[in-house]
Structures are given as C-alpha cells and as structure tokens.
Amino acid sequence: MLELEYPFPESFNELFRVLEHNLSSVSIMSGYTGSKVYADSLYPSWLVTYSNSRILVSGDLLNPGVVKAVQRVVDNGVESGRRGFVIYYPKDPKKTGIGESIQNITPYPNLRNYYVLDLGEKGYPVKVPEGYRIEQITESLLEEGYQNTDLVKNEMRSERKSVQDFLEKSFGFCAISGDEIAAWCMSEYNADNRFEIGIETHKDHRRRGLSLQTARACINHGVANGYTQVGWHCWVKNEPSNMLAKRLGFKQMHNYPVEYLEVIK
C-alpha cells in the first residue's frame, strides 16, 4: 500500500473524478486541502483519502487493501481525539459496508442527498429579522468576545487545519444578536470556482429564518467573488435541511451511501 501526498499522479484523476459530488475530493486533488492518499500502486485500482473525519473511498472497494487503509485513517484519527468518522462512497458503488470490517467502531449505514445551485450574476435579498444583524466572519470579529465564538471556530476547523487557514481560503457569515453569535454559514472546500456550504443555528435562535438569511449572505459573497456553483449535502432524513436547500433554489442531483463510524468507548 502506497501513502502519497500532493501533488498526486495524473493516474489518480479518474478515481477522484467519481467522487466529485464531494468537493473535498477536488480540493484534495488540487492541493487546497491537505491530505494523504492511500492506494495500491501509482496506477491505482482503488484509493482512500480523508479530510478530518470525512473518509473518501473509490475504485475496487472489494480489495482488502481498502479496509487496511480505512483502518489506518481511523486509528490515526482516534489517536488525535476523533470520536466519529463518515465513509463517503461514490454515487453508485459496487460495494458498501466497509465499516463492518473496521475494528473498534460501530458502523451506521445511511444516505446523503446532494444538491447544486448554479450561480448567476445576482444574489439574494437578505432580510434580517428584527434584533439581529449579519456580519462576515473575520479575524477581528472573532476577537470581539461574542458568545458561541468557540462553536464558530470549531466549525471553521472542521474543514480547515486552523482558523487562520479558513480565513485565508474560505469565507463565512454569521447572525449576531446583542453579544451572541446566533447562526453561521460557511463556505467549505473552495475549489475550481465551486464551494459547499456548512450551516448551523444555535438552538436558542431557531425557527427565525436565520439559516436562510446567513446562507443568502454567504452565497451572495460567492457571486461577488466569481464562484459559479454551490453544493449542499445533507442527510436524507434531515427534513429541515432538505427543505432549506430547496427554498434557496438548490436542485437535487442524487443521493449516495455513507457510513457513520462511531468509536467504541
């Protein structure tokens, strides 16, 4: 089994290509997101790569080397303190259920929906509820001492290696009420004029339309900066997230299998 880092051989392109519905694969292949790639050879029949808790698999998933590579990613992640992982499969895999062969975890098979929004030259009107304001997430804003700043920073680090790395490569917007950050929406895996969205509203501020408005602000920033497409992933059973994507104009492209791997305590 080979362990490679960027830049990856062109022979890996096809195995990455079948994962392009997850922009993290494009970002990893392009060197925007640091990650190791495990494969059987320089002309691979399979590959395994990862970004934090997200494990991407492609190719001949029946090959026992795939299980060994996923096990290595999980073991290294557990050593660094991770308590859960998600295996992301291609859209139409010939095999799933890799998690059943991974030691010291409990696998939970599931499905994710993938939506796409093609951006034009105009964005959305942003209508902030009374008592709130929307601001871009910047270094100075994070130093203001707002409540829930740590939650925002955790979200920033969920896709980037550090807060500073996020500020340099991604962008986000938050809704603020008084001295509290109430909701946030961030770009993820910015690559090739595309980005994906990560969004959260604090439990004390839900059902006020904040997710919709922070998402609009984030998308508008993408339009203004030349991005052409936004991706949205959510669990098939997460009805609020699916409804929000559709309300924003996203079109469902397909669903695909995943496995959540919970570390056994």
ZADOBA-385078 format. One line per field, with one value per residue: residue number from 1; x, y, z of N, C-alpha, C in turn. Coordinates in pm, 1 decimal. Layout:
! residues N
k <- NUM;...
n.east <- X;...
n.north <- Y;...
n.up <- Z;...
ca.east <- X;...
ca.north <- Y;...
ca.up <- Z;...
c.east <- X;...
c.north <- Y;...
c.up <- Z;...
! end
This chain:
! residues 265
k <- 1;2;3;4;5;6;7;8;9;10;11;12;13;14;15;16;17;18;19;20;21;22;23;24;25;26;27;28;29;30;31;32;33;34;35;36;37;38;39;40;41;42;43;44;45;46;47;48;49;50;51;52;53;54;55;56;57;58;59;60;61;62;63;64;65;66;67;68;69;70;71;72;73;74;75;76;77;78;79;80;81;82;83;84;85;86;87;88;89;90;91;92;93;94;95;96;97;98;99;100;101;102;103;104;105;106;107;108;109;110;111;112;113;114;115;116;117;118;119;120;121;122;123;124;125;126;127;128;129;130;131;132;133;134;135;136;137;138;139;140;141;142;143;144;145;146;147;148;149;150;151;152;153;154;155;156;157;158;159;160;161;162;163;164;165;166;167;168;169;170;171;172;173;174;175;176;177;178;179;180;181;182;183;184;185;186;187;188;189;190;191;192;193;194;195;196;197;198;199;200;201;202;203;204;205;206;207;208;209;210;211;212;213;214;215;216;217;218;219;220;221;222;223;224;225;226;227;228;229;230;231;232;233;234;235;236;237;238;239;240;241;242;243;244;245;246;247;248;249;250;251;252;253;254;255;256;257;258;259;260;261;262;263;264;265
n.east <- 83.9;58.4;145.2;69.8;130.2;21.3;184.3;-43.1;-21.7;-124.7;-254.8;-429.1;-651.1;-900.2;-1013.0;-1051.7;-1232.4;-1483.4;-1572.7;-1644.5;-1883.3;-1854.0;-1696.8;-1469.8;-1298.7;-1205.9;-1078.7;-876.2;-734.0;-645.3;-472.4;-557.5;-667.7;-506.8;-404.2;-339.1;-311.6;-405.0;-321.3;-312.3;-112.9;93.4;-59.9;-350.0;-600.8;-772.3;-845.1;-800.2;-876.8;-882.1;-1040.8;-1013.0;-1267.0;-1389.2;-1392.8;-1294.9;-1366.2;-1279.9;-1298.2;-1188.7;-1356.5;-1376.2;-1129.0;-902.0;-711.8;-833.6;-984.3;-772.1;-650.5;-854.7;-878.2;-630.1;-658.9;-868.9;-753.8;-540.0;-688.3;-835.9;-629.3;-567.8;-785.6;-1041.7;-1385.2;-1563.2;-1636.8;-1702.9;-1764.9;-1748.6;-1896.8;-1865.3;-2112.5;-2256.9;-2171.9;-2008.0;-1980.7;-2060.0;-2052.4;-1802.2;-1737.7;-1812.3;-1595.2;-1406.3;-1211.3;-1291.9;-1499.4;-1844.6;-2052.7;-2284.6;-2491.6;-2608.3;-2781.8;-2706.0;-2817.7;-2747.3;-2725.6;-2728.8;-2652.1;-2648.9;-2476.3;-2566.9;-2534.0;-2642.3;-2730.5;-2908.9;-3177.7;-3118.8;-3283.8;-3291.0;-3403.1;-3575.0;-3375.9;-3144.7;-2830.1;-2628.1;-2299.6;-1978.9;-1757.8;-1467.0;-1120.6;-1106.7;-1371.8;-1388.5;-1235.4;-1385.2;-1519.5;-1773.1;-2048.9;-2056.1;-1848.3;-1648.2;-1780.8;-1816.6;-1550.4;-1480.4;-1633.4;-1507.2;-1260.3;-1335.2;-1311.8;-1087.1;-733.3;-678.8;-801.5;-692.9;-615.3;-864.9;-964.9;-798.8;-858.6;-1130.3;-1469.3;-1719.9;-2038.2;-2223.7;-2505.9;-2583.3;-2693.0;-2719.0;-2472.2;-2416.5;-2339.1;-2561.9;-2618.7;-2456.1;-2298.5;-2089.7;-1843.1;-1714.2;-1440.5;-1347.4;-1291.3;-1194.3;-1377.5;-1601.2;-1790.3;-1887.6;-2149.8;-2158.8;-2365.8;-2526.4;-2749.3;-2775.8;-2934.9;-3097.7;-3193.5;-3343.8;-3588.4;-3638.5;-3564.8;-3295.2;-3100.6;-3164.9;-3114.6;-2842.6;-2728.1;-2798.5;-2645.1;-2387.7;-2386.5;-2423.9;-2180.5;-2017.4;-2110.5;-2029.1;-1758.6;-1690.3;-1752.0;-1911.3;-2076.0;-2253.2;-2248.0;-2453.0;-2485.0;-2673.5;-2829.3;-3053.6;-3280.9;-3297.6;-3516.2;-3559.3;-3313.5;-3312.8;-3542.2;-3466.5;-3254.5;-3394.4;-3562.1;-3379.3;-3323.7;-3168.0;-3101.7;-3180.8;-2944.3;-2865.3;-2874.2;-2649.2;-2460.4;-2341.2;-2140.5;-2162.8;-1916.0;-1888.8;-1679.6;-1593.0;-1623.4
n.north <- -120.4;216.7;541.1;862.1;1213.0;1544.5;1676.1;1468.1;1180.1;1195.7;966.8;917.2;1066.3;973.1;810.6;998.3;1156.7;1028.1;1091.3;1352.0;1473.7;1520.2;1789.2;1803.2;1607.2;1717.2;1940.9;1823.2;1682.6;1898.2;2017.7;2208.6;2135.5;1980.7;1644.6;1295.8;1030.2;702.3;416.5;133.5;127.5;322.9;335.9;319.0;84.5;133.3;389.2;563.1;844.0;1137.1;1395.6;1545.8;1416.5;1298.7;1037.4;930.7;698.1;504.0;325.1;-15.8;-148.6;-392.5;-484.5;-598.1;-419.3;-172.8;-178.9;-197.7;51.0;231.9;154.5;241.5;520.7;564.7;472.8;655.9;889.0;845.6;843.8;1112.8;1216.3;1203.6;1106.2;1002.1;914.0;951.9;749.7;817.7;718.9;650.8;760.6;541.0;281.6;-40.6;-181.2;-150.0;-101.6;-116.8;-34.2;-241.5;-403.4;-266.4;-220.4;-159.5;22.3;122.7;72.0;273.9;258.0;490.7;745.8;1020.4;1330.5;1517.8;1842.5;2105.3;2441.5;2657.8;2949.7;3282.4;3616.6;3773.0;3802.4;3713.7;3890.0;3995.5;3961.7;4056.2;3934.3;4126.6;4264.6;4133.5;4118.0;4074.3;3971.1;3946.5;3677.3;3744.9;3793.5;4000.0;4008.8;3763.4;3818.0;3976.4;3871.7;3753.9;3551.3;3201.4;3202.3;3009.0;2784.8;2861.9;2878.1;2610.0;2500.2;2620.8;2495.0;2239.8;2178.8;2303.0;2323.3;2502.9;2801.1;3029.7;2928.9;2876.9;3142.5;3237.2;3080.6;3028.2;3145.1;3308.6;3385.4;3534.8;3553.4;3792.3;3865.7;4105.2;4033.4;3785.6;3523.8;3394.4;3231.8;3069.3;3051.6;2890.6;2875.1;2579.9;2371.6;2520.6;2528.7;2531.2;2733.5;2661.5;2594.6;2441.2;2431.5;2485.1;2492.7;2630.5;2686.6;2821.8;2651.3;2815.0;3006.2;2921.1;2863.3;3119.1;3204.1;3245.6;3072.3;3068.0;3336.8;3381.8;3196.1;3305.1;3542.8;3432.6;3298.9;3517.1;3647.6;3463.8;3487.4;3752.4;3717.0;3563.1;3290.3;2998.9;2784.4;2615.5;2361.5;2138.5;1927.7;1689.6;1486.6;1233.2;1201.4;1438.5;1658.9;1946.8;2056.7;1964.3;2093.8;2361.3;2381.9;2347.4;2569.6;2772.8;2743.0;2534.4;2240.6;1900.8;1654.0;1384.2;1099.0;938.5;664.0;647.3;579.3;615.4;605.5;520.8;563.0;310.5;341.6
n.up <- 0.0;-92.4;36.9;-21.8;-80.4;-181.7;-474.2;-660.7;-877.0;-1224.5;-1292.9;-1090.7;-1132.9;-1242.3;-1043.3;-845.3;-979.2;-983.5;-739.1;-734.7;-664.2;-401.0;-297.2;-150.7;-247.3;-488.3;-387.2;-234.8;-435.8;-583.3;-411.6;-231.7;6.6;261.5;264.0;303.9;65.0;18.6;-170.2;-400.1;-590.6;-820.0;-1040.9;-976.6;-856.7;-659.7;-415.3;-104.8;77.7;290.4;486.6;774.0;963.2;751.2;529.2;216.4;-34.5;-321.6;-634.8;-668.6;-437.2;-321.0;-274.8;-30.8;58.5;79.7;317.7;500.2;459.6;535.4;801.7;896.1;869.0;1052.2;1293.6;1324.4;1345.4;1581.3;1766.8;1765.2;1886.9;1769.9;1762.3;1588.6;1246.3;894.0;621.7;284.7;-7.8;-365.1;-612.6;-721.1;-592.3;-614.5;-390.4;-46.5;309.8;430.0;683.0;852.8;870.6;1009.1;1295.9;1641.4;1619.2;1573.0;1303.3;1114.0;860.6;610.7;417.4;203.0;67.3;-227.9;-340.1;-585.8;-667.9;-930.1;-986.0;-1075.4;-1199.0;-1009.5;-664.6;-365.4;-197.5;133.9;426.3;736.7;1048.6;1301.9;1556.4;1501.2;1325.5;1034.8;977.1;817.9;885.6;1036.2;1130.3;1319.7;1411.0;1543.0;1760.7;1923.0;2138.7;2144.1;2256.3;2188.5;2011.2;2022.6;1921.4;1658.6;1574.0;1599.5;1393.9;1176.3;1188.8;1129.5;866.5;769.9;852.7;1050.7;1219.6;1102.1;855.3;747.9;726.2;528.7;304.2;282.6;347.3;550.3;708.2;976.5;1199.6;1438.2;1764.9;1997.5;2226.2;2125.7;1900.8;1681.1;1460.0;1183.3;863.1;638.3;378.9;227.1;131.9;-91.8;-430.6;-772.4;-861.2;-721.3;-423.4;-111.9;136.4;484.4;763.3;1052.3;1321.8;1640.1;1909.9;2066.8;1897.2;1686.3;1417.8;1319.5;1077.1;1038.3;934.0;663.6;591.2;658.9;490.8;243.3;253.1;249.8;2.3;-166.6;-133.6;-257.6;-523.0;-576.8;-580.3;-795.8;-796.5;-930.2;-871.9;-612.4;-366.4;-174.4;93.5;273.6;527.2;421.1;577.3;710.6;726.7;763.4;662.8;397.5;303.5;332.3;149.8;-92.1;-79.6;-113.9;-375.4;-465.8;-657.4;-644.0;-708.2;-671.5;-445.5;-216.5;-75.7;262.4;552.9;895.8;1136.3;1456.9;1726.9;1953.0;2293.7
ca.east <- 0.0;132.2;96.5;115.8;82.9;15.1;93.9;-73.5;-5.4;-243.1;-322.2;-529.3;-760.9;-1028.2;-1068.7;-1101.2;-1343.2;-1611.7;-1608.1;-1654.5;-2001.2;-1797.3;-1594.5;-1346.5;-1208.8;-1144.3;-989.2;-759.6;-660.5;-585.1;-376.5;-614.0;-691.3;-400.1;-446.6;-267.8;-390.5;-357.1;-357.6;-239.3;2.0;89.8;-169.9;-430.3;-733.9;-853.2;-779.4;-865.7;-822.4;-964.8;-1030.2;-1059.3;-1344.7;-1450.3;-1310.2;-1343.4;-1317.9;-1310.7;-1233.0;-1219.2;-1379.5;-1367.0;-989.8;-877.3;-628.2;-920.3;-1012.8;-649.5;-627.7;-954.8;-840.7;-518.4;-712.9;-944.9;-660.0;-469.3;-784.8;-866.2;-513.4;-572.6;-902.7;-1169.8;-1475.7;-1652.3;-1592.9;-1803.0;-1713.1;-1823.5;-1882.1;-1907.5;-2258.4;-2310.8;-2063.3;-2034.6;-1976.3;-2060.0;-2035.8;-1661.9;-1732.1;-1830.3;-1464.3;-1315.4;-1206.8;-1311.4;-1603.3;-1976.5;-2093.7;-2425.5;-2514.7;-2706.1;-2783.6;-2695.2;-2862.8;-2656.0;-2793.7;-2640.2;-2705.7;-2565.6;-2484.3;-2571.5;-2463.5;-2710.3;-2751.7;-3038.8;-3200.3;-3101.8;-3378.6;-3251.9;-3509.1;-3554.0;-3290.9;-3026.0;-2755.1;-2541.1;-2165.2;-1883.1;-1669.2;-1331.0;-1033.6;-1144.7;-1499.1;-1362.7;-1167.6;-1477.7;-1565.8;-1913.7;-2084.0;-2056.7;-1732.2;-1577.1;-1854.1;-1785.1;-1412.9;-1481.3;-1684.3;-1402.6;-1154.8;-1386.8;-1275.1;-951.8;-642.3;-676.2;-886.9;-624.8;-623.2;-1001.3;-978.3;-722.9;-905.5;-1275.8;-1537.9;-1843.4;-2119.0;-2296.3;-2610.2;-2547.9;-2794.7;-2652.6;-2333.8;-2418.4;-2348.7;-2681.3;-2618.6;-2341.2;-2293.0;-1951.8;-1803.9;-1626.5;-1371.1;-1345.1;-1202.5;-1244.2;-1494.6;-1711.4;-1775.7;-2001.0;-2199.0;-2180.4;-2457.1;-2573.7;-2815.9;-2776.9;-3068.3;-3177.8;-3232.1;-3400.5;-3722.7;-3648.9;-3518.1;-3154.5;-3024.8;-3192.6;-3052.5;-2696.4;-2693.4;-2806.3;-2528.5;-2270.6;-2396.9;-2401.2;-2035.6;-1964.8;-2142.9;-1945.9;-1618.1;-1668.0;-1786.2;-2016.1;-2162.1;-2250.5;-2300.2;-2519.6;-2502.1;-2746.7;-2885.2;-3182.7;-3388.3;-3295.5;-3616.6;-3536.1;-3202.4;-3359.0;-3638.2;-3393.6;-3182.3;-3490.5;-3609.1;-3273.1;-3314.4;-3081.6;-3165.5;-3125.6;-2877.8;-2874.5;-2830.4;-2538.1;-2444.5;-2233.7;-2144.5;-2108.8;-1839.0;-1879.6;-1571.2;-1636.8;-1552.9
ca.north <- 0.0;342.7;658.0;974.6;1349.0;1631.0;1654.1;1329.3;1146.9;1208.3;837.6;914.9;1157.5;906.8;766.1;1119.1;1214.0;968.3;1146.9;1497.4;1526.0;1570.9;1883.1;1776.8;1529.0;1811.8;2025.3;1741.5;1656.4;2024.1;2064.2;2314.4;2073.7;1885.6;1509.3;1183.3;938.9;563.7;346.7;8.5;148.1;451.5;322.3;253.2;28.2;190.8;489.1;610.5;971.1;1185.4;1533.2;1539.2;1294.7;1254.7;940.1;910.5;572.3;496.5;217.8;-154.9;-149.8;-530.5;-512.5;-590.1;-304.3;-60.0;-190.4;-164.9;195.7;297.7;127.2;329.6;655.8;565.2;460.4;783.4;987.8;818.8;889.3;1259.3;1255.6;1196.1;1005.3;956.1;933.0;917.7;699.8;867.2;630.0;705.1;766.9;406.7;188.5;-183.5;-236.9;-63.4;-184.4;-127.1;-13.1;-367.4;-467.7;-177.3;-255.1;-61.6;119.9;71.0;139.3;304.4;294.9;596.9;807.5;1166.7;1396.7;1618.0;1947.6;2200.6;2570.7;2728.9;3092.4;3379.2;3741.7;3840.4;3721.8;3716.6;3992.0;3945.8;4028.6;4012.6;3952.7;4234.9;4229.5;4063.7;4174.3;3974.7;4020.2;3847.9;3624.1;3794.3;3779.3;4098.8;3969.2;3653.2;3871.8;4063.7;3806.7;3715.0;3416.5;3098.9;3215.2;2880.3;2696.5;2907.9;2836.9;2465.0;2476.1;2661.4;2393.3;2110.0;2155.8;2355.9;2279.9;2603.0;2917.6;3116.3;2863.9;2902.9;3282.8;3259.1;3000.7;3015.7;3263.6;3276.9;3494.9;3495.6;3641.4;3831.9;3932.7;4153.5;3986.3;3642.8;3474.9;3310.6;3138.5;3090.4;2977.8;2899.6;2801.5;2466.4;2306.5;2609.1;2477.7;2535.6;2822.2;2597.9;2571.6;2379.7;2511.4;2431.1;2589.4;2593.0;2787.1;2782.5;2603.1;2922.6;3105.9;2852.3;2896.2;3263.8;3232.5;3286.5;2986.4;3116.0;3467.0;3370.0;3124.5;3403.0;3630.9;3355.7;3277.3;3647.1;3671.3;3378.8;3550.8;3872.1;3679.5;3484.9;3148.1;2964.8;2674.8;2581.9;2230.2;2125.5;1788.7;1671.2;1354.3;1216.5;1214.5;1571.7;1732.4;2092.1;2091.4;1942.5;2199.7;2487.4;2377.7;2370.0;2708.1;2857.3;2721.8;2421.9;2127.8;1773.0;1580.7;1242.4;1063.4;844.6;595.0;678.9;507.2;684.0;515.5;569.6;497.7;241.8;399.5
ca.up <- 0.0;-100.8;109.3;-102.1;-53.0;-300.2;-588.6;-689.6;-1019.4;-1309.1;-1296.5;-983.8;-1166.2;-1265.5;-915.8;-779.2;-1056.8;-945.4;-608.4;-748.9;-595.6;-276.4;-342.5;-77.3;-332.8;-581.5;-309.4;-201.2;-558.7;-628.3;-312.3;-147.3;137.5;285.7;298.7;245.8;-16.7;18.8;-293.9;-416.9;-678.9;-889.8;-1137.2;-872.9;-877.3;-552.0;-331.4;17.3;125.1;401.6;534.4;912.6;991.4;625.7;459.6;80.5;-92.8;-464.3;-709.8;-637.5;-292.8;-274.4;-245.7;114.1;89.4;114.8;460.9;572.8;451.9;620.0;940.3;931.1;887.2;1176.8;1406.3;1339.7;1391.9;1722.3;1844.9;1776.0;1964.4;1698.8;1815.1;1483.2;1108.5;793.4;494.4;169.3;-122.2;-495.6;-630.9;-746.2;-560.9;-626.7;-255.7;71.3;428.7;472.9;827.6;924.1;883.7;1081.3;1437.5;1749.0;1585.9;1537.7;1179.0;1092.7;719.5;592.7;284.9;196.5;-54.2;-283.1;-414.8;-653.9;-709.7;-1026.5;-954.3;-1183.6;-1171.6;-899.8;-545.3;-299.7;-95.0;269.8;515.2;870.6;1148.8;1397.2;1669.7;1452.5;1214.0;972.8;951.6;769.8;989.0;1014.7;1247.3;1419.7;1471.7;1634.6;1878.9;1995.5;2260.3;2139.2;2296.3;2083.1;1922.4;2018.7;1830.7;1524.0;1545.1;1579.2;1258.6;1083.3;1191.8;1087.5;726.2;752.0;957.8;1157.0;1194.9;1007.1;725.0;699.8;687.2;406.4;191.5;281.8;399.4;620.1;761.8;1096.2;1252.1;1574.5;1845.7;2117.8;2238.0;2096.5;1763.3;1683.9;1347.0;1095.5;737.6;591.2;259.1;253.4;20.7;-208.3;-535.9;-910.5;-867.4;-650.4;-280.7;-45.3;248.3;618.0;823.1;1185.3;1404.1;1780.9;1948.8;2127.7;1796.2;1570.0;1368.8;1295.8;942.7;1036.4;841.6;528.2;564.7;659.0;367.1;134.1;260.6;208.6;-142.2;-231.3;-133.8;-363.4;-651.9;-592.1;-594.8;-916.4;-787.5;-1026.9;-827.2;-469.6;-333.9;-44.2;133.9;398.2;546.1;354.4;675.7;772.2;650.4;759.9;574.5;260.5;269.7;318.9;22.3;-199.8;-70.6;-167.9;-519.5;-499.8;-724.7;-601.8;-814.9;-641.1;-311.5;-221.1;52.5;355.1;680.0;1012.4;1220.3;1593.9;1800.2;2073.8;2408.9
c.east <- 87.3;65.0;155.3;59.6;87.0;156.6;78.4;-58.9;-135.9;-321.6;-428.9;-656.1;-896.3;-1092.8;-1115.7;-1227.4;-1478.3;-1657.0;-1636.1;-1782.4;-1967.0;-1678.9;-1463.7;-1248.1;-1135.8;-1042.4;-862.0;-672.4;-587.0;-484.2;-428.1;-641.7;-586.2;-453.6;-349.4;-365.1;-325.0;-407.5;-272.3;-115.8;-6.4;-11.0;-281.2;-560.4;-828.2;-773.2;-866.8;-798.4;-917.3;-943.0;-1094.6;-1137.7;-1409.8;-1353.3;-1372.5;-1282.8;-1362.1;-1239.2;-1280.2;-1234.6;-1384.2;-1224.1;-963.7;-787.7;-709.5;-950.2;-889.6;-624.1;-727.4;-921.9;-726.5;-568.1;-786.6;-851.3;-587.0;-563.0;-818.8;-752.3;-513.5;-700.9;-1036.8;-1253.6;-1572.7;-1596.7;-1711.2;-1730.5;-1805.3;-1791.6;-1908.3;-2059.3;-2320.3;-2204.6;-2104.8;-2033.5;-1988.3;-2032.4;-1892.7;-1651.7;-1747.0;-1698.1;-1364.0;-1324.4;-1232.3;-1407.9;-1736.0;-2023.3;-2244.7;-2444.2;-2623.2;-2698.8;-2774.7;-2754.0;-2759.8;-2735.0;-2690.1;-2717.8;-2606.6;-2586.2;-2488.9;-2493.3;-2525.6;-2730.2;-2893.9;-3055.4;-3187.8;-3189.8;-3357.3;-3367.6;-3474.0;-3473.4;-3164.0;-2955.3;-2664.6;-2407.3;-2079.1;-1793.8;-1526.3;-1249.5;-1073.8;-1276.9;-1476.9;-1294.5;-1258.7;-1531.3;-1713.1;-1932.8;-2091.8;-1942.9;-1656.9;-1646.9;-1825.0;-1644.4;-1404.1;-1530.8;-1579.9;-1292.6;-1204.0;-1346.6;-1134.0;-864.6;-634.6;-772.4;-822.4;-629.0;-761.7;-1013.6;-905.6;-786.4;-1057.0;-1337.6;-1666.5;-1911.2;-2196.0;-2402.9;-2579.2;-2667.1;-2731.1;-2508.3;-2322.1;-2424.2;-2458.5;-2682.9;-2498.4;-2352.0;-2155.4;-1933.0;-1708.1;-1565.2;-1374.0;-1243.2;-1270.7;-1373.3;-1619.6;-1684.6;-1899.9;-2035.3;-2207.3;-2258.4;-2507.7;-2641.8;-2817.9;-2919.7;-3157.6;-3232.1;-3295.1;-3543.2;-3744.8;-3596.3;-3372.0;-3069.9;-3042.0;-3114.3;-2900.3;-2649.4;-2697.3;-2686.2;-2403.2;-2270.0;-2371.3;-2252.6;-1969.2;-1989.3;-2048.8;-1799.8;-1594.9;-1694.0;-1906.2;-2111.4;-2142.9;-2310.5;-2356.8;-2538.6;-2582.0;-2798.2;-3022.6;-3298.3;-3391.0;-3389.4;-3593.5;-3424.5;-3240.7;-3453.0;-3567.5;-3317.6;-3276.6;-3541.4;-3506.6;-3254.0;-3221.7;-3164.2;-3098.8;-3069.5;-2888.9;-2854.8;-2725.4;-2518.1;-2325.2;-2243.6;-2087.5;-2040.4;-1823.4;-1772.8;-1626.6;-1555.4;-1493.5
c.north <- 125.2;450.3;781.5;1105.7;1429.4;1672.2;1505.2;1302.1;1163.7;1078.2;824.5;991.4;1088.0;861.9;883.9;1170.5;1156.0;1014.4;1296.4;1556.2;1566.8;1659.3;1866.0;1697.2;1618.8;1897.5;1950.2;1719.8;1780.6;2080.2;2174.2;2264.8;1966.0;1750.3;1409.4;1100.7;801.7;495.1;221.3;24.0;287.5;451.6;246.7;192.2;75.8;300.8;520.0;740.3;1026.1;1334.7;1536.5;1409.4;1237.2;1163.7;911.8;783.7;564.9;377.5;79.7;-171.7;-290.8;-567.9;-498.3;-474.3;-182.5;-61.8;-152.4;-14.2;271.2;275.9;218.9;472.1;665.6;560.6;592.1;891.3;970.2;865.9;1040.2;1308.5;1249.2;1080.3;952.7;990.9;903.3;869.7;747.9;777.8;705.5;696.9;628.6;301.1;42.9;-251.7;-124.4;-153.9;-203.5;-115.1;-139.5;-439.1;-383.7;-206.3;-134.0;51.0;44.9;144.8;159.8;347.6;400.5;646.4;958.3;1214.6;1499.7;1712.5;2040.9;2327.3;2634.3;2878.9;3176.9;3502.8;3818.6;3744.5;3733.9;3843.6;3928.8;4028.5;3976.2;4035.0;4064.2;4185.4;4156.2;4147.4;4064.5;4038.3;3908.4;3803.3;3662.7;3772.3;3876.9;4062.8;3858.1;3699.5;3957.8;4001.4;3770.0;3574.0;3326.4;3114.6;3082.9;2782.5;2732.7;2864.1;2686.8;2430.2;2512.1;2555.4;2256.3;2076.9;2204.4;2318.4;2378.4;2715.0;3008.7;3058.9;2884.2;3045.5;3311.9;3191.7;2993.3;3145.9;3221.3;3401.0;3444.4;3598.8;3666.7;3901.3;3975.2;4109.0;3838.0;3615.3;3369.2;3204.8;3169.6;3001.9;2999.0;2823.6;2690.6;2416.1;2391.0;2558.8;2491.0;2615.3;2759.4;2602.2;2500.7;2460.0;2426.8;2533.8;2538.7;2712.9;2737.5;2750.5;2712.4;3021.7;3041.5;2898.7;3047.0;3302.3;3268.5;3201.2;3033.5;3243.1;3460.9;3294.2;3219.8;3495.9;3559.8;3333.1;3407.1;3679.3;3586.3;3436.8;3667.7;3838.6;3575.6;3336.4;3119.3;2856.5;2649.2;2443.1;2225.8;1976.6;1783.4;1528.6;1346.8;1241.9;1350.8;1663.7;1883.5;2132.7;2072.9;2053.8;2333.2;2492.1;2408.8;2514.3;2806.0;2839.9;2610.0;2311.9;1998.1;1698.4;1430.1;1222.2;954.0;783.9;647.0;582.0;597.0;580.2;577.5;491.6;436.1;294.1;291.3
c.up <- 0.0;-17.5;41.8;-50.4;-181.9;-342.3;-620.8;-839.1;-1096.7;-1317.1;-1187.9;-1022.3;-1176.1;-1134.8;-831.4;-847.5;-1015.6;-807.3;-614.6;-691.3;-452.0;-312.0;-266.0;-162.0;-431.6;-508.7;-270.8;-324.8;-607.5;-529.2;-222.9;-5.5;157.8;327.4;239.1;162.7;-10.6;-107.0;-306.8;-504.5;-739.2;-1003.8;-1064.5;-924.2;-768.0;-483.8;-210.5;56.5;229.5;423.3;671.3;934.8;866.5;551.2;323.5;23.6;-238.3;-526.9;-668.5;-486.9;-235.0;-234.9;-95.2;154.2;129.4;263.9;543.2;573.4;539.4;767.1;985.0;955.6;1020.4;1297.1;1430.5;1392.5;1537.6;1811.5;1863.4;1842.5;1893.6;1752.7;1710.0;1346.2;1016.6;668.5;383.7;49.0;-252.3;-510.3;-646.3;-718.3;-580.8;-490.5;-153.8;191.8;473.5;624.3;908.6;948.2;961.3;1230.6;1526.2;1712.9;1567.9;1413.5;1171.4;947.4;708.7;448.4;298.3;64.9;-97.3;-371.3;-477.1;-685.6;-805.5;-1007.3;-1080.5;-1145.2;-1056.4;-783.9;-494.2;-216.8;42.8;362.1;656.5;967.8;1247.3;1516.7;1631.6;1346.2;1159.4;939.2;896.5;885.0;953.6;1141.6;1357.0;1486.4;1573.9;1762.6;1964.8;2124.2;2262.1;2194.7;2171.8;1982.7;1911.4;1925.0;1685.4;1484.8;1522.1;1440.1;1153.9;1074.6;1147.6;944.1;695.4;870.7;1074.0;1121.5;1090.7;866.8;664.4;648.3;556.2;284.9;178.0;330.4;467.0;672.8;882.9;1129.1;1398.8;1639.6;1976.8;2121.8;2204.7;1946.8;1761.1;1574.3;1259.5;973.0;677.6;460.9;300.3;123.8;-107.0;-309.8;-671.0;-923.6;-806.9;-500.6;-229.4;78.9;374.8;697.4;957.2;1250.7;1547.2;1823.3;2007.6;2025.3;1672.5;1540.6;1354.4;1158.1;932.4;942.9;697.8;498.2;567.6;534.8;248.5;134.0;212.6;57.5;-217.4;-239.6;-241.3;-500.9;-678.0;-618.0;-704.7;-907.2;-876.9;-978.4;-677.9;-450.7;-193.2;-17.3;263.0;407.1;481.3;452.3;744.5;693.9;649.9;664.4;428.1;215.5;248.3;186.8;-93.5;-198.5;-127.9;-318.0;-561.4;-565.4;-680.9;-721.3;-794.1;-491.5;-322.1;-81.6;132.1;472.9;788.4;1100.5;1358.2;1669.0;1927.9;2192.1;2496.1
! end
